[in-house]
């Protein structure tokens, strides 16, 4: 690409190629998840977008800073190359490994695991030990557990709030000094 018009044309066709991705993922998830669990699956898919930015942004910055003095290619070219390789590898692996619908999946190993788990659960209940269902009931998380976790992780949020307000105030004072 040498001119802005060429860039716009290439970017347009890239957008056309990507346009069906998200609707395709939504359709694909309907094949694999029942309606009652589909909202959670959609949520996991959508939370991956900001998580990719959280991980990818600093990684991109590191690549650009480390390769800025390269004599082989410009840093931004290294960035595209290094970040494209895992995408290509995973893309071809997904094409090779994924099936369209659950009934096409090879579930022989899952059936064996289910039989083994059922045998184990029956045997445990017969010997007076709790089975998995009762263990899951004891491990359920309720609001009281979340409050306890919050108390441990954030024992007192006031210092954090004061630090945040002080930082905002400091930035405001810097901005007013530079504008004068």
N, C-alpha and C positions, 0 to 999 in steps of 0.2 A: 504494500500500500504506500502510495507516494503522495496522494492528495486527500484533502478532507472528504471529498465526494466518495472516493473509494472506501474510506473508513466508514462512512454512513451506510453505504451499500452492504458492506460486510456485516456491520452491526445490525442492520435490518434483517438480514438472512439468519444471523445468529438468534435474534429474537423470535423469528418464525419457527426455527428449529426447537427453541426452548418452550414455545407457547403451550404445547401439549403435555409438558412434564408434570406439572402440579395436578391437573385434572386426571392424568393417567395414574398418578400415585393414589389419588382419592378412589378411583375405580378399583385399583389393585387391592387397596385395603378393604374394600367391601367384600372381596372374594375370601379374604383370610380371617376377618374378624366378624363375629356376630354383632347385631345392632347394639346390644347393651354394652359392648366393649369397644365399639368403633370410635366413640368420642375420645377415649383415652389414647387410642392409636393415632388419631388425628392430632391430638395434643402433643404426643411425642414427636410426630413429624414436624409440626410447626415450631416446637421449642428447639429443634435442631438448627433452624435458621439463625437465631441469635447466638447460639453456642458456637456455630461455625465462625461467626464474626469475632467472638471472644477469643477463640483459639487462633483463627486465621490472621487477624489483624496484627498481633504481636509477632507471629511467625513471619508474615510478609515484611514487617519492619526490620526484623533481624536479618532476613535474606538480603534486603536492599542495602542495609548498612554493611554487611559482611562482604558483599560482592561489588561495592561501589568503585573499587580500584581495579577491577578485573580488566585485563587487556584482551581477553577472548571475546566477551560480549558485554553489553551494558547491563547494569544491575537489574533493570526491569525485565530484560530478556531472560536473565537467570531466574528471576522470580516466576515468570510464566513457565519456563522449562521445569523447574523443581516442583512447582505446585501442580503441573499437569501430569507428571509421571504417575503419582498415586491414583489420580482420577482415572487415567487410562487403564491401569492395572485392575482397579476395583470394578470399573465399568465392564471390562471383558470377563472378569470373574463372575459378575452378576449375570451377564448374558449366558454364560456357560452353566452356572449352578442353579439359578432360580427357575421355578416352574410357574405356570400361569395360575393354576388353581390348586387348592389343597388336595383334591382327589388325584392329581397327577404326581404328587410328592411320594417319594419312597419312604414309607413310615414303618418299615420292618423293625428297625432298631427302637422306634418309639413304642410299638406294640409290645416288644420284649420288656422294655422298661416299665410299662404300665402293668403288665402281668406280675412282674417282680414286686412292684410297689403294692399292688393289691394283695399278693400273697403275704408280704411283710406286714401290711396293715391288719389283715385277718389274724395272722399269727400273734401279733402284739396284743390285739384285743382279747384273744382267747387266753393268753397267759396273764391277763390282768393289767397289762400295760396300756397306756392310752394310745389310741390310733392317731393318724395324722390330722383328722378333722378336729379332734379335741385339742391337739397341740396347736393347730392354727387358731382356734378360738382363744387360747391363752395368749397367743402372740399378737392378737389384734391391737392396733394402735388407736387410741381414742384421744379426745381433747386434753385429758389430764396428762397424757404422755407428751403431747406436743408442748404443753406449758412447761413441763419439767425440762425438756430439751432446750426451750428458749431460755429458761432461767440459767442453765448451765452454759450455753453458748454466749448469751448476752446478759450477764448478771445485772448490769446497770447500763441502760442505754443513754443516760443523761450525759456522760462525758463524751460519747460519740457525737451526740447532737450538738453539744457545745463546740466541739472541734470543727464540725461541719459549718456551723454558723460563723465561727471565727475565720475559717478559710474563705467563706463567701464574702465576709466583711473585708478581709484583707485584699481580696481581688478587686472589690469595689473601690477601695482606697487607692490601689495601684492604678486603676483605670482613670480615676478622677485626677490623679497627679499627672498622668501622661497626657491627658486632654488639656491641661492648663498650660 
